[in-house]
Amino acid sequence: MSASGVAVSLNPSAPSEQQLQLFYNTKTHNLGVQLRNELNAGDEKAIYAAGDDAQAGIILNPGQVAATSVTGLDIVVGFTKKAAPPTTGDGCHCDPPNQNDVSIISPIYQPLAATEPNNLTIAATSSGRTSWVFFLTGKDKFDTTINEVFLGDDAPGNYSETTRILPGSSLAAYYAGAEDKRYIIYQSDGTKRLWEYSPNPVHVSNEELDNSGDAKPNTSLAVTYTDADRKAYLYYVDNSDQLRVMVKSNGNWGASAPVPHAASPVEPGTQITVVAAPNGNHVFYVGKGQAAKFQFHHIIDPRS
């Protein structure tokens, strides 16, 4: 079983050349982390992960993970197994759980919400004070809905104003500080294009990204936003498993373009992740045919 989930965060206070923290789920259903170089696309500097003979954990694999922070604390969220029901006094075992938990999986374990077993995609973003975690609920295209839980001081939400969502759609999220808005990217069931949704309490927005028509159904999604230039950078996989990027500038999404230096196609069923650093956007993904090796391609994509 491969590392289907991967998420990266930047820790500027860490030693130089070890400021990228790459989290992933392991064969033993635990969380691993690689320390990666923020200055270049070199190999990992250190790896911390349980071995194949370690005690099995409860993190779902396959299943996505996401990294965020709240009040300076780095947090990883993902999906975990619910505890098995206890044996009753007459020796009867209750029915197994029909849901999985949406949980904090680092630095502590804490279930936050629950969803059906078919929903294994997740995204998170932060304002610094509050972090929002987004996931799907529902069993088919008629009732698949984006849900939100929060870490901090905001209220949870359930968002039904979207267009019909592709079951199993990946999610990506970013917070635009200048606007004080959070945005969620998802994939529609009809055209398979990507959409951007913002649950702004004053005016809800839900916009189709016209130039995303080549997005592969259930493509992984990754997005990063830079407050300095007020741009969002969205990464996804096309129908040929190639990595693509779209840039949002002045409120408008531009054309889709191939990501430079992404020499290998993306392994189907794996997650892509991105974080902005001073020298560009650092993108990580698993190359096709390399899923079992826990080796991630590292690309620095210069910002336009």
C-alpha positions as CSV (number, residue, x, y, z in Angstrom):
1,M,0.0,0.0,0.0
2,S,1.5,3.4,-1.0
3,A,1.5,6.7,0.6
4,S,-1.7,8.0,-0.9
5,G,-1.8,11.0,1.4
6,V,0.9,13.7,1.5
7,A,0.9,17.3,2.9
8,V,3.7,19.8,3.2
9,S,4.2,22.8,5.5
10,L,7.0,25.4,5.9
11,N,8.6,26.0,9.2
12,P,10.8,29.2,8.9
13,S,12.1,28.7,12.5
14,A,13.7,25.3,11.6
15,P,17.3,25.0,10.6
16,S,18.2,26.0,7.1
17,E,17.8,23.3,4.5
18,Q,15.3,21.5,6.7
19,Q,12.3,23.9,6.8
20,L,9.9,21.9,4.7
21,Q,8.0,19.2,6.7
22,L,6.5,16.6,4.4
23,F,3.9,14.4,6.1
24,Y,2.5,11.2,4.6
25,N,0.6,8.1,5.7
26,T,2.5,4.8,5.8
27,K,1.9,1.1,5.2
28,T,1.3,0.6,8.9
29,H,-1.4,3.3,9.0
30,N,0.9,5.7,10.9
31,L,2.2,9.1,10.0
32,G,5.6,9.7,8.6
33,V,7.5,12.9,8.1
34,Q,10.5,13.9,5.8
35,L,12.5,17.0,6.4
36,R,13.1,18.6,3.0
37,N,15.3,21.4,1.7
38,E,13.5,24.8,1.2
39,L,16.5,26.1,-0.9
40,N,16.6,23.5,-3.6
41,A,14.8,20.4,-4.8
42,G,17.3,18.0,-3.2
43,D,16.7,14.7,-1.4
44,E,15.2,14.4,2.1
45,K,17.4,15.5,5.0
46,A,15.8,13.2,7.5
47,I,13.0,10.7,7.7
48,Y,10.9,9.8,10.7
49,A,8.5,6.9,10.3
50,A,7.6,3.7,11.9
51,G,9.0,0.6,10.2
52,D,7.0,-2.2,8.5
53,D,7.1,-4.3,11.7
54,A,5.7,-1.5,13.9
55,Q,2.4,-1.6,15.7
56,A,-0.4,-0.8,13.2
57,G,-2.0,2.7,13.6
58,I,-5.4,4.0,12.8
59,I,-4.7,6.4,10.0
60,L,-6.6,5.4,6.9
61,N,-4.5,4.5,3.8
62,P,-5.7,5.1,1.2
63,G,-6.8,8.5,2.4
64,Q,-5.6,12.0,2.1
65,V,-4.0,14.3,4.7
66,A,-3.7,18.0,5.1
67,A,-1.4,20.4,7.0
68,T,-2.4,23.7,8.6
69,S,-1.6,25.8,11.7
70,V,-3.4,27.6,14.4
71,T,-1.8,30.2,16.7
72,G,1.6,29.0,15.5
73,L,1.0,25.3,16.2
74,D,1.4,23.0,13.1
75,I,-1.4,20.5,12.8
76,V,-2.0,17.6,10.4
77,V,-5.5,16.2,9.8
78,G,-6.7,13.1,8.1
79,F,-9.0,10.1,8.4
80,T,-8.9,7.6,11.2
81,K,-10.7,4.3,12.0
82,K,-13.4,4.5,14.6
83,A,-12.9,2.3,17.6
84,A,-14.5,-1.2,17.3
85,P,-17.7,-1.6,19.3
86,P,-17.3,-3.4,22.6
87,T,-18.5,-7.0,23.0
88,T,-21.8,-7.1,24.8
89,G,-22.3,-9.2,27.9
90,D,-23.9,-12.0,26.0
91,G,-20.9,-12.3,23.8
92,C,-22.5,-10.6,20.8
93,H,-20.4,-8.2,18.8
94,C,-22.2,-5.1,17.7
95,D,-22.2,-4.0,14.1
96,P,-18.9,-2.5,12.9
97,P,-18.8,1.3,12.5
98,N,-20.2,2.6,9.2
99,Q,-18.3,5.9,9.4
100,N,-14.7,7.1,9.6
101,D,-13.5,9.9,11.8
102,V,-12.0,13.2,10.5
103,S,-9.2,13.7,13.0
104,I,-6.2,15.7,14.0
105,I,-3.4,13.1,13.6
106,S,-0.5,15.3,14.7
107,P,0.8,16.5,17.1
108,I,-2.1,14.8,19.0
109,Y,-4.9,12.5,18.1
110,Q,-8.4,14.1,18.3
111,P,-11.5,13.1,16.3
112,L,-13.3,16.2,14.9
113,A,-16.2,14.9,12.9
114,A,-17.3,11.8,11.0
115,T,-18.1,10.9,7.4
116,E,-19.0,7.9,5.3
117,P,-16.2,5.5,4.4
118,N,-16.3,6.5,0.7
119,N,-15.1,10.1,1.5
120,L,-11.3,10.2,1.9
121,T,-10.4,13.6,0.6
122,I,-9.5,16.6,2.8
123,A,-8.2,20.1,2.8
124,A,-7.3,22.8,5.4
125,T,-6.3,26.4,5.5
126,S,-5.6,28.9,8.2
127,S,-5.9,32.6,9.0
128,G,-3.3,32.3,11.7
129,R,-5.9,32.6,14.4
130,T,-8.4,30.1,13.0
131,S,-7.9,26.9,10.9
132,W,-10.7,25.4,8.8
133,V,-10.8,21.8,7.8
134,F,-12.9,20.7,4.8
135,F,-14.2,17.3,3.9
136,L,-17.1,15.6,2.1
137,T,-20.2,13.8,3.3
138,G,-22.7,11.9,1.3
139,K,-22.8,8.6,-0.6
140,D,-23.5,9.7,-4.2
141,K,-23.7,12.7,-6.5
142,F,-27.1,13.7,-5.2
143,D,-26.0,14.2,-1.6
144,T,-22.3,14.8,-1.7
145,T,-21.7,18.0,0.3
146,I,-18.7,20.0,1.5
147,N,-18.5,20.2,5.3
148,E,-16.3,22.3,7.5
149,V,-14.9,21.9,11.0
150,F,-12.8,24.6,12.7
151,L,-10.0,24.9,15.1
152,G,-10.1,28.3,16.8
153,D,-13.0,30.7,17.2
154,D,-15.3,30.4,14.2
155,A,-18.5,28.4,13.6
156,P,-18.7,25.1,11.7
157,G,-20.6,24.9,8.4
158,N,-22.3,22.7,5.9
159,Y,-22.3,24.1,2.4
160,S,-25.0,23.2,0.0
161,E,-24.8,26.2,-2.4
162,T,-22.2,24.5,-4.6
163,T,-22.9,22.9,-8.0
164,R,-23.3,19.1,-7.9
165,I,-20.0,17.7,-6.6
166,L,-18.2,14.8,-8.2
167,P,-18.3,11.9,-5.6
168,G,-14.7,11.5,-4.3
169,S,-13.7,14.9,-5.5
170,S,-10.5,16.2,-4.0
171,L,-10.5,19.5,-2.2
172,A,-8.1,22.3,-1.8
173,A,-8.4,25.4,0.3
174,Y,-6.7,28.8,0.8
175,Y,-7.2,31.9,2.9
176,A,-6.9,35.3,1.3
177,G,-5.8,37.6,4.1
178,A,-6.5,40.9,2.3
179,E,-10.1,39.8,1.7
180,D,-10.5,37.9,4.9
181,K,-12.1,35.1,2.9
182,R,-11.5,31.4,2.6
183,Y,-11.9,29.6,-0.7
184,I,-12.5,25.9,-1.4
185,I,-11.7,24.3,-4.8
186,Y,-13.6,21.2,-5.8
187,Q,-14.6,19.2,-9.0
188,S,-18.1,19.2,-10.5
189,D,-19.9,16.0,-11.3
190,G,-21.2,17.3,-14.7
191,T,-18.4,18.9,-16.7
192,K,-15.6,17.6,-14.4
193,R,-14.3,21.2,-14.4
194,L,-13.0,22.7,-11.2
195,W,-15.0,25.2,-9.2
196,E,-14.0,27.8,-6.5
197,Y,-16.5,28.3,-3.6
198,S,-16.3,30.9,-0.9
199,P,-18.7,30.7,2.1
200,N,-18.5,34.5,2.7
201,P,-21.4,35.3,5.0
202,V,-22.2,38.5,3.1
203,H,-22.0,37.1,-0.4
204,V,-21.5,33.4,-1.2
205,S,-19.5,32.9,-4.4
206,N,-19.3,29.8,-6.5
207,E,-17.3,30.1,-9.8
208,E,-16.5,27.6,-12.5
209,L,-12.8,27.6,-13.6
210,D,-13.4,27.6,-17.4
211,N,-9.8,26.7,-18.3
212,S,-9.8,23.5,-16.2
213,G,-11.6,21.3,-18.8
214,D,-8.7,19.0,-19.0
215,A,-8.8,18.0,-15.3
216,K,-8.8,14.3,-14.7
217,P,-11.9,13.0,-12.9
218,N,-11.1,12.9,-9.2
219,T,-7.8,14.7,-9.8
220,S,-5.8,15.5,-6.7
221,L,-5.8,19.3,-5.9
222,A,-3.3,21.5,-4.2
223,V,-3.4,25.3,-3.8
224,T,-1.3,28.0,-2.2
225,Y,-1.8,31.7,-1.8
226,T,0.7,34.5,-1.3
227,D,-0.4,37.6,0.5
228,A,2.4,39.7,-1.0
229,D,1.1,39.5,-4.5
230,R,-2.4,38.4,-3.8
231,K,-2.2,35.4,-6.1
232,A,-3.5,31.9,-5.8
233,Y,-1.7,29.0,-7.5
234,L,-3.8,25.8,-8.1
235,Y,-2.2,22.5,-9.1
236,Y,-4.1,19.6,-10.5
237,V,-3.6,16.5,-12.8
238,D,-4.9,16.3,-16.4
239,N,-6.2,13.4,-18.3
240,S,-2.7,12.3,-19.2
241,D,-1.6,12.3,-15.5
242,Q,0.5,15.4,-16.1
243,L,0.8,18.2,-13.5
244,R,-0.9,21.5,-14.4
245,V,-1.1,24.9,-12.8
246,M,-3.5,27.8,-12.9
247,V,-2.9,31.2,-11.4
248,K,-5.6,33.5,-9.9
249,S,-4.6,37.2,-10.2
250,N,-6.8,40.3,-9.6
251,G,-9.7,38.0,-8.9
252,N,-9.5,36.1,-12.2
253,W,-8.2,32.6,-13.0
254,G,-5.9,32.4,-15.9
255,A,-5.1,29.7,-18.4
256,S,-3.9,26.2,-17.5
257,A,-0.2,25.5,-18.1
258,P,2.1,22.5,-17.6
259,V,4.3,22.7,-14.5
260,P,8.0,23.2,-15.5
261,H,10.4,20.4,-14.5
262,A,7.5,17.9,-13.7
263,A,9.2,15.2,-15.8
264,S,7.3,12.3,-14.5
265,P,3.5,11.8,-14.7
266,V,1.6,11.6,-11.4
267,E,0.8,8.2,-9.9
268,P,-3.0,7.7,-10.1
269,G,-4.7,7.7,-6.7
270,T,-2.0,9.7,-4.9
271,Q,-2.1,13.2,-3.5
272,I,-0.2,16.3,-4.6
273,T,0.8,19.0,-2.2
274,V,2.3,22.5,-2.4
275,V,3.6,25.2,-0.1
276,A,4.9,28.7,-0.9
277,A,8.4,29.6,0.1
278,P,10.5,32.7,-0.7
279,N,12.1,31.1,-3.8
280,G,8.9,29.7,-5.3
281,N,6.2,27.1,-4.8
282,H,7.4,23.8,-3.6
283,V,5.3,20.9,-5.1
284,F,5.6,17.3,-4.0
285,Y,4.0,14.3,-5.7
286,V,4.5,10.6,-6.3
287,G,5.7,9.7,-9.8
288,K,3.9,7.1,-11.9
289,G,5.1,3.6,-10.9
290,Q,6.8,4.8,-7.7
291,A,4.0,4.6,-5.3
292,A,5.5,1.8,-3.1
293,K,8.8,3.6,-2.6
294,F,7.7,6.5,-0.5
295,Q,9.8,8.7,-2.7
296,F,8.4,12.1,-3.6
297,H,9.2,14.2,-6.6
298,H,10.2,17.7,-5.4
299,I,9.7,20.6,-7.8
300,I,10.3,24.3,-7.3
301,D,7.8,26.2,-9.5
302,P,8.8,29.9,-9.8
303,R,5.9,32.3,-9.2
304,S,4.9,34.6,-12.0
